[in-house]
Amino acid sequence: MRTAPLALVSLALAACGGSANPPANPLDPNAPTWHADVAPIVSRSCAGCHVEGAIGGFPLITFDDARTIANPIRDSVQSRRMPPWGADNDCNTYENNRALTQDEVDTIVAWVDGGAQEGDPADSPGPVAPLTPPTLDRVDLSLSLAEPYTPQASPDDYRCFLMEWPYEERVWVTGYEVVPDNAAIVHHVIPFLIDPDDAEEYRALDAADAGPGYPCYGGPGGDIETLINTRWLGSWAPGGGARTMPEGYGVRVKPGSLIAVQLHYYSLTTPGPDQTQVNLRISETELGWADVQPWTEVAWVLGLGMEIPANTDDVTHVFEYTEEDSPFTLHDLALHMHTMGQSGEMRVIRQNGDEECLVSVPRWDFNWQTAYALAEPVTVNPGDTVRLTCTWDNPTDDDAAWGEGTGDEMCLGITLLTSDD
Ligand code: HEC
């Protein structure tokens, strides 16, 4: 069906003697086809987000869905923008890796370049389920926005919502999952753990802003210290799924704490209301120490030494921390910069000089701040150094430095770590 019109187009072009170039996508009889080769890849790696009502914004299910945007699909996989996966898989191996293999990229590219042919449904290897993120095996506490919130700003609205902590004894959080309500607009979620001593301050922030929650670009408290000093329970972006702590460990939460859930809403059209929920798995029995630990140079936070001069590219700053006392083990890593960020990485430099890459994000994308889960946790021993590197381009006429605003920058590594001491 598709063959005839394309062939006619090329005949027509040849007839008017116009183009010496072949048509953009000539039909290649040996090229991969939708049913035989491409649909299985797209069903597994794209359809989870590209389905009606999900974050991807447009469906990518049927041949017609894909055919009409074949060129953008090719570009998105070739450039590795899609599926969103920022980590360089040569650096380390990740449990939650969702990148396409090079073979899969090549197949999609060859399909588009060969005329984006449908092929024969009989050649389909059968239905392939979308990569679905893991879920919690047990939910002990569900925290949810007290009332639905409709984003006020477009395309980006950053807002924090306070949630009461109901336990009257110390407990340990052993897993969390985010259940986005309006999945089309929820772009990232970070549950922050507010210490009982700070609870009043946060309640005041909430009270000072009309409607549910309060604006919170960057950290949960609207000032610089809170981002560094506030513990995270984790972080979630679309496709992320549940995260469970390593067996025998949990994040300790004191009674009287609050959870400040930061939501980044992203919408190009008028967004509808959202009432996202965070589910937690709790242990009331004492567990080993797990913590979501931010890494950065304290001086930077105080405004020293992280200058990013105006109109300058490739500005790099490095923070190193050498452990002196006790070993700890790294499980998950995420990076955080703002929109001038270009690339970042974390490494361990062993006492003997050997280096191990933990995470490297070669093309920083502010909109996709995922935690990368190491397939093999890495233990850092006394004498080892953790090195964090961030690189920015500053195209503006203003110098940039650490800060919360859109024109300011940050350089953070965020790790889930456990320790037995
Ligand atoms: C984890 C969710 C997710 C997955 C998986 C995903 N996408 Fe997307 N996609 C998005 C979102 C969200 C956007 C909107 C732009 C953005 O936020 O980057 C998008 C935009 C796009 C666009 C248009 C903009 C662009 O960057 O080119 C194309 C084409 C696309 N996706 C193709 C794909 C293909 C092909 C796959 C599978 C190989 C895929 N996507 C997998 C979430 C996803």
Boltz pocket constraint, residues with backbone or C-beta under 6 A from the ligand:
constraints:
  - pocket:
      binder: B
      contacts: [[A, 41], [A, 42], [A, 45], [A, 46], [A, 47], [A, 48], [A, 49], [A, 50], [A, 55], [A, 56], [A, 57], [A, 60], [A, 69], [A, 72], [A, 73], [A, 75], [A, 76], [A, 77], [A, 81], [A, 82], [A, 83], [A, 84], [A, 100], [A, 238], [A, 239], [A, 367]]
      max_distance: 6.0
